């Protein structure tokens, strides 16, 4: 039995049983993968995959158990590399941080600055994407730490920890008539074109639920992936914006006014995600604590060992 054979079967499952895509992902040949899978099945005395001709069409019951164990073995093999590299090279290495645009643009700059100052020999890479992309990158081991508001807590392969709560605000150009309609109400908002986040981003689900509760149908004229784009189009007079309050700065965003909307929309929780069972290095813990001081090494270790949130906001 070889680790490479375990990588093959896990990747086949990850690619939806498509052997050619698994081969492409692992930079090998389809016949080579098929041969190694058959050798592994012969050694174990079971069929891992159901077949129709040469195609894999499903995972057998014993195959499900084998795949679960294979994933754990591969994870521990990766942990061995991470642990040995930490002791061999000291405070150096590579840390991949995945975050949404809002987090990368507004919440992380000071954290990144301080981390780089503390760990000049660690190569820090930041990937930006949707919450679903971030979750999948961390699950696949392509990112070490994920930060987002939506989706992360929906993946059982991840341990998620709450970082902070935040609210939305409504932004309008200076002089807009809605500034005279305070306190702000949902019934007033439905009278105007709205510009807000794409459906999977930055608390958009809570915005939708608020209008659904009063059976209202807002005129969402435009959606975007980040607050900077939303603010640009609000400045052009295309509608009112609904953004994270974290993303508004009165000095930087001159010409716009922010109205508190915390009474209209549920508060949101930014979460930090780690792949369950992963060995965390010293500088992983350092970045986490810089971003969320309440998430000490002890708190994170408890969460990783217990498989759930060890801290509640």
Wavefront OBJ file of the C-alpha trace (Angstrom):
o trace
v 0.000 0.000 0.000
v 1.354 3.419 -0.986
v 0.412 6.948 -0.015
v 0.174 7.773 -3.703
v -2.592 5.183 -4.121
v -4.518 6.837 -1.284
v -4.057 10.222 -2.960
v -5.497 8.781 -6.161
v -8.693 7.440 -4.597
v -9.271 10.592 -2.547
v -8.778 12.791 -5.607
v -11.120 10.622 -7.696
v -13.807 11.159 -5.077
v -13.057 14.895 -4.959
v -13.399 15.137 -8.742
v -16.841 13.531 -8.726
v -15.522 10.091 -9.793
v -14.015 11.563 -12.965
v -10.722 9.705 -13.358
v -9.425 11.882 -16.199
v -9.916 15.049 -14.137
v -8.250 13.377 -11.149
v -5.310 12.436 -13.356
v -5.030 15.987 -14.678
v -5.169 17.406 -11.158
v -2.393 15.061 -9.996
v -0.280 15.467 -13.165
v -0.401 11.796 -14.046
v -2.119 9.538 -16.578
v -5.618 8.094 -16.429
v -4.432 4.513 -17.116
v -1.838 4.898 -14.360
v -4.444 5.934 -11.818
v -6.835 3.153 -12.834
v -4.060 0.566 -12.497
v -3.082 1.774 -9.011
v -6.685 1.809 -7.822
v -7.094 -1.796 -8.966
v -3.857 -2.815 -7.202
v -5.078 -1.193 -3.994
v -8.475 -2.888 -4.241
v -6.784 -6.261 -4.832
v -4.564 -5.748 -1.783
v -7.489 -4.764 0.424
v -9.781 -7.445 -0.988
v -12.671 -5.054 -1.639
v -14.034 -2.822 -4.377
v -13.716 0.861 -3.460
v -15.679 2.157 -6.440
v -18.763 0.902 -8.221
v -18.252 0.507 -11.957
v -20.152 0.536 -15.210
v -17.699 -0.727 -17.782
v -14.537 1.316 -17.233
v -16.359 4.229 -15.593
v -16.642 4.750 -11.859
v -20.289 5.337 -11.008
v -20.316 5.348 -7.222
v -18.539 4.508 -3.970
v -19.189 1.151 -2.328
v -20.003 0.881 1.382
v -16.539 -0.487 2.237
v -15.126 2.143 -0.118
v -16.668 4.914 1.996
v -14.846 3.590 5.060
v -11.582 3.271 3.130
v -11.857 6.814 1.778
v -12.504 8.253 5.225
v -9.419 6.501 6.589
v -7.351 7.481 3.530
v -8.239 11.146 4.057
v -7.090 10.927 7.682
v -3.823 9.195 6.692
v -3.063 11.822 4.051
v -3.885 14.607 6.479
v -1.538 13.142 9.076
v 1.184 12.686 6.439
v 0.855 16.374 5.614
v 0.961 17.175 9.330
v 4.234 15.248 9.619
v 5.725 17.428 6.892
v 4.428 20.628 8.508
v 5.704 19.686 11.979
v 9.122 18.547 10.782
v 9.511 21.625 8.565
v 8.701 23.886 11.506
v 11.412 22.335 13.664
v 13.910 22.083 10.806
v 13.565 25.602 9.431
v 12.399 27.547 12.498
v 10.383 30.687 11.871
v 10.144 30.380 8.108
v 7.743 28.793 5.670
v 4.594 29.610 3.738
v 1.175 30.602 5.051
v -1.812 30.889 2.709
v -4.641 33.098 3.949
v -7.956 33.104 2.072
v -10.446 35.917 2.638
v -13.276 37.799 1.007
v -12.625 41.233 -0.480
v -14.250 42.998 2.476
v -12.013 41.224 4.974
v -8.880 41.631 2.849
v -9.537 45.315 2.164
v -10.859 46.552 5.503
v -10.117 44.082 8.313
v -6.748 42.540 7.453
v -4.260 45.254 6.355
v -2.985 46.064 9.856
v -2.929 42.352 10.741
v -0.866 41.563 7.642
v 1.509 44.471 8.335
v 2.133 43.325 11.910
v 2.468 39.674 10.929
v 5.056 40.432 8.250
v 7.002 42.548 10.750
v 6.986 39.673 13.262
v 7.744 36.922 10.735
v 9.847 38.397 7.906
v 10.960 34.950 6.713
v 7.436 33.551 6.369
v 6.012 33.888 2.874
v 2.430 35.108 3.324
v 0.060 34.583 0.395
v -3.448 36.013 0.325
v -6.148 34.544 -1.904
v -9.419 36.406 -2.397
v -12.636 34.681 -3.355
v -16.240 33.981 -2.520
v -17.083 32.396 0.851
v -17.731 29.068 -0.879
v -14.372 29.234 -2.670
v -12.640 30.055 0.604
v -14.250 27.103 2.380
v -13.296 24.734 -0.438
v -9.693 26.012 -0.525
v -9.301 25.319 3.190
v -10.992 21.904 2.928
v -8.636 20.965 0.072
v -5.561 22.191 1.962
v -4.933 24.923 -0.604
v -5.307 27.572 2.110
v -4.263 27.346 5.752
v -6.749 29.850 7.195
v -10.058 31.080 5.787
v -11.926 34.229 6.797
v -15.460 35.069 5.667
v -18.965 35.812 6.900
v -21.024 33.356 4.855
v -20.765 29.584 4.269
v -17.792 28.552 6.432
v -19.882 26.977 9.190
v -21.682 24.788 6.640
v -18.669 22.516 6.048
v -18.185 19.648 8.542
v -14.546 19.311 7.447
v -13.834 22.724 8.957
v -13.499 23.950 12.505
v -14.900 27.485 12.558
v -14.423 30.119 15.236
v -16.353 33.388 15.563
v -14.201 36.495 15.239
v -16.493 39.510 15.483
v -20.012 40.683 14.813
v -20.850 43.545 12.492
v -23.865 45.275 10.968
v -24.867 46.668 7.608
v -25.308 50.322 6.800
v -27.114 52.104 3.958
v -25.076 54.583 1.956
v -26.517 57.449 -0.048
v -25.129 60.457 -1.921
v -25.162 63.697 0.044
v -28.531 65.434 -0.356
v -30.470 62.261 -1.199
v -34.160 62.488 -0.153
v -33.883 59.369 2.018
v -31.752 61.369 4.447
v -34.959 63.126 5.490
v -36.775 59.810 6.116
v -35.234 58.856 9.429
v -35.326 56.539 11.235
v -34.633 54.341 8.239
v -37.216 51.655 7.400
v -37.417 48.736 4.991
v -40.632 50.161 3.539
v -38.715 53.302 2.624
v -35.827 51.343 1.107
v -38.099 49.434 -1.283
v -38.976 52.759 -2.952
v -35.427 53.162 -4.286
v -33.072 51.169 -6.523
v -30.608 49.265 -4.340
v -27.008 48.246 -4.938
v -25.606 45.538 -2.697
v -23.504 42.406 -2.519
v -23.805 39.359 -4.733
v -25.993 36.625 -3.250
v -23.162 34.629 -1.628
v -21.271 37.557 -0.132
v -21.028 39.556 3.076
v -24.282 38.902 4.869
v -26.464 39.129 1.773
v -28.650 36.296 3.115
v -29.626 38.460 6.085
v -30.563 41.340 3.792
v -32.815 39.010 1.810
v -34.460 37.629 4.943
v -35.269 41.098 6.261
v -37.296 41.982 3.164
v -38.908 38.535 3.069
v -40.198 38.997 6.614
v -42.279 42.012 5.549
v -43.190 40.381 2.211
v -41.418 43.146 0.311
v -39.663 42.914 -3.026
v -36.697 45.307 -3.146
v -35.514 46.707 -6.460
v -31.935 45.367 -6.483
v -30.675 47.200 -9.520
v -27.070 46.040 -9.309
v -24.984 43.566 -7.336
v -21.228 43.495 -6.848
v -18.586 41.408 -5.122
v -17.125 44.172 -2.987
v -18.036 47.386 -1.229
v -15.713 49.624 -3.263
v -17.637 48.858 -6.441
v -20.953 49.419 -4.660
v -19.794 52.812 -3.370
v -18.634 53.828 -6.841
v -22.060 53.236 -8.372
v -23.860 54.889 -5.473
v -21.682 57.955 -6.126
v -22.885 57.890 -9.732
v -26.499 58.079 -8.543
v -27.533 54.590 -9.625
v -29.122 53.715 -6.283
v -28.704 53.372 -2.550
v -26.024 50.999 -1.311
v -26.231 48.375 1.409
v -22.753 47.454 2.607
v -20.884 46.284 5.670
v -20.453 49.117 8.159
v -16.775 48.068 8.303
v -16.377 49.250 4.718
v -17.409 52.882 5.226
v -14.984 55.627 6.192
v -16.423 59.158 6.362
v -13.122 60.792 5.392
v -12.229 58.467 2.575
v -15.764 58.173 1.221
v -16.452 61.861 0.833
v -19.702 62.719 -0.942
v -21.469 59.745 0.636
v -23.444 59.460 3.862
v -23.836 56.238 5.871
v -27.081 55.487 7.686
v -27.190 52.946 10.482
v -29.151 49.831 9.442
v -28.440 47.625 12.453
v -32.143 47.757 13.390
v -33.182 46.543 9.925
v -30.877 43.605 9.283
v -29.618 40.848 11.589
v -26.045 41.210 12.775
v -23.407 39.165 10.973
v -20.563 37.069 12.331
v -17.162 36.961 10.694
v -15.691 33.490 11.114
v -12.243 31.999 10.875
v -11.946 28.487 9.442
v -9.300 25.796 9.833
v -9.247 22.342 8.309
v -10.134 19.771 10.936
v -7.144 17.699 12.066
v -4.488 20.046 10.643
v -1.238 20.655 12.517
v -0.954 24.371 13.222
v 2.466 25.992 13.252
v 3.569 28.735 15.634
v 3.103 31.429 13.046
v -0.402 30.124 12.192
v -1.373 30.765 15.807
v 0.321 34.179 15.706
v -1.696 35.339 12.699
v -4.933 34.085 14.243
v -4.259 35.977 17.476
v -3.323 39.160 15.612
v -6.647 39.026 13.770
v -8.728 37.903 16.761
v -6.985 38.483 20.120
v -9.642 36.444 21.965
v -8.654 33.355 19.941
v -5.614 32.400 21.967
v -3.565 29.307 21.179
v -5.360 27.453 23.980
v -8.815 28.371 22.632
v -7.885 27.293 19.105
v -6.362 24.025 20.347
v -9.538 23.244 22.295
v -11.627 23.863 19.182
v -9.403 21.689 17.010
v -9.407 18.866 19.541
v -13.110 19.071 20.278
v -14.221 19.490 16.690
v -16.412 22.505 17.332
v -16.501 26.099 18.447
v -14.692 26.517 21.750
v -15.510 30.202 21.887
v -18.779 32.020 21.457
v -19.120 35.750 20.910
l 1 2 3 4 5 6 7 8 9 10 11 12 13 14 15 16 17 18 19 20 21 22 23 24 25 26 27 28 29 30 31 32 33 34 35 36 37 38 39 40 41 42 43 44 45 46 47 48 49 50 51 52 53 54 55 56 57 58 59 60 61 62 63 64 65 66 67 68 69 70 71 72 73 74 75 76 77 78 79 80 81 82 83 84 85 86 87 88 89 90 91 92 93 94 95 96 97 98 99 100 101 102 103 104 105 106 107 108 109 110 111 112 113 114 115 116 117 118 119 120 121 122 123 124 125 126 127 128 129 130 131 132 133 134 135 136 137 138 139 140 141 142 143 144 145 146 147 148 149 150 151 152 153 154 155 156 157 158 159 160 161 162 163 164 165 166 167 168 169 170 171 172 173 174 175 176 177 178 179 180 181 182 183 184 185 186 187 188 189 190 191 192 193 194 195 196 197 198 199 200 201 202 203 204 205 206 207 208 209 210 211 212 213 214 215 216 217 218 219 220 221 222 223 224 225 226 227 228 229 230 231 232 233 234 235 236 237 238 239 240 241 242 243 244 245 246 247 248 249 250 251 252 253 254 255 256 257 258 259 260 261 262 263 264 265 266 267 268 269 270 271 272 273 274 275 276 277 278 279 280 281 282 283 284 285 286 287 288 289 290 291 292 293 294 295 296 297 298 299 300 301 302 303 304 305 306 307 308 309 310 311 312 313
